[in-house]
Structures are given as C-alpha cells and as structure tokens.
Amino acid sequence: MPKNILTRGHSRSLTRNHKIAIAGVGTLGAAALAFSAVPASGHTTATSEAAPAAKVAYSSEQIKDVKASVTDQLAGASEKVAAIDAKKQAAADAKKKAEASAAKERAAKESTSRSAERAEVKQVSTKSYANNLNGWISEALDIMKEKGIPGSYNGLHKNIMRESSGNPKAINDWDINAINGVPSKGLLQVIPPTFKAYHVAGTSWDIYDPVANITAAANYAADKYGTIDNVNSAY
C-alpha cells in the first residue's frame, strides 16, 4: 500500500518551473548535438563567411547609388544633346525657310522683269509708222539707233530729197553706174552691190523698200564718211 501511494505522488502534474527547466535542458541538448555535428573547420568557415556577407550587403548599396548617379548623368547628357539637336534643327528650318522665301522673291522679280521685257518688246513691235517719207525716216532712225548707226532726221531727209525727191521707186539709168549695169535705186540711190554689202539685219532685202534702202545707205555713209549727216552731194 505505501509503495502505490508513493507512485501516485510522483505522477502528479509538473509545475511551471519544471516545464521551463526541461525546455532549457532540451534546447541545450539540441545545441550541443548540432555543434558536435559541425566539422572542426566549421567555426572558421562560418566566421569567414559572415564578414563578406556584411561587406557584400554594404557594397551593393554603394553600387546602387553609383548606378543611380550615372543614370542621372546620362539622362542629363541626353537632354543636353536633345536640346542641341533641337536648336540645330530649328536653325536648319529657319535657313530653309529664308532660302525658300528668297527664291520666291527672286522668281517674282524675274517674272516681273520678263513681263516688263515682253511688254516693251510688244510695244516696240506694235509701234506703227506712217506709210510716207516722214514715217519711213522715223522707222529707219529707230532701227539705226538700235544698231548703233549714226544719223539724224535732217541728214537723211536732205539727202533723200536730193537723190530721189522722196520717190522710193526712183532709178538712175544714165550715170556711170547705169552704164556699168548697176544703176542706183531707191530713196537714197544705192547700187545693188552696196545695198547687199551694207544691208541692215531685220530689214527687207528688197532694194526698193524705203526703210531697207535708207538704213543700208546710212550704214554705208557711216562707214565712208562717219555719218549720213556729212554727205552733201553724190556719194
């Protein structure tokens, strides 16, 4: 009977302090078991690995900071390059616009000039002359001025009146030229060889044409006497 009572007394529940003590013993045992399982060099390895781990973590932060700084610098440089390119493009666009405007202005001036020239040519070509001695002399003088042949209205008129009395169909059939087979013809009595040699471009090849006859005779007189104004007799 006393043996059984003792047994029941030892089987009563563990107190809180007992549980804590048992837990502590268990933990220490586990730690001891783990320590005994690590090889002799394990302590050295753990120590050597712990230090680099701390350094790697520190170095990683530095790399991140440097990378961020480089990225910012590259972004800033890209912005500057973009700004420079934008300025260059703006300058190029402005230059093209100015060149286009200048070209347009030149084209407008050239067009205006051509229009003025056409109007002047048209005005000259449409100028009319009377079909009489005054008209023939006036037209001849305009052609002579254009070709650089000297002569005046009075110089032409006085010689025409002396040579043919103003008759464009006049012909001399009695002088030495007529005897030689080359009679003088027209307003200023020009022989055919002289008319052909001193013919003025743009006029008729008909020796009896009043304007062609006057201009050819004035051209010949300018070559031989300086101007038709210097001729006061047969020439």
C-alpha positions, 0 to 999 in steps of 0.5 A: 500500500505505501509503495502505490501511494508513493507512485501516485505522488510522483505522477502528479502534474509538473509545475511551471518551473519544471516545464521551463527547466526541461525546455532549457535542458532540451534546447541545450541538448539540441545545441550541443548535438548540432555543434558536435555535428559541425566539422572542426573547420566549421567555426572558421568557415562560418566566421569567414563567411559572415564578414563578406556577407556584411561587406557584400550587403554594404557594397551593393548599396554603394553600387546602387547609388553609383548606378543611380548617379550615372543614370542621372548623368546620362539622362542629363547628357541626353537632354543636353544633346536633345536640346542641341539637336533641337536648336540645330534643327530649328536653325536648319528650318529657319535657313530653309525657310529664308532660302525658300522665301528668297527664291520666291522673291527672286522668281517674282522679280524675274517674272516681273522683269520678263513681263516688263521685257515682253511688254516693251518688246510688244510695244516696240513691235506694235509701234506703227509708222506712217506709210510716207517719207516722214514715217519711213525716216522715223522707222529707219532712225529707230532701227539705226539707233538700235544698231548703233548707226549714226544719223539724224532726221535732217541728214537723211531727209536732205539727202533723200530729197536730193537723190530721189525727191522722196520717190522710193521707186526712183532709178538712175539709168544714165550715170556711170553706174547705169552704164556699168549695169548697176544703176542706183535705186531707191530713196537714197540711190544705192547700187545693188552691190552696196545695198547687199554689202551694207544691208541692215539685219531685220530689214527687207532685202528688197532694194526698193523698200524705203526703210531697207534702202535708207538704213543700208545707205546710212550704214554705208555713209557711216562707214565712208564718211562717219555719218549720213549727216556729212554727205552733201552731194553724190556719194 
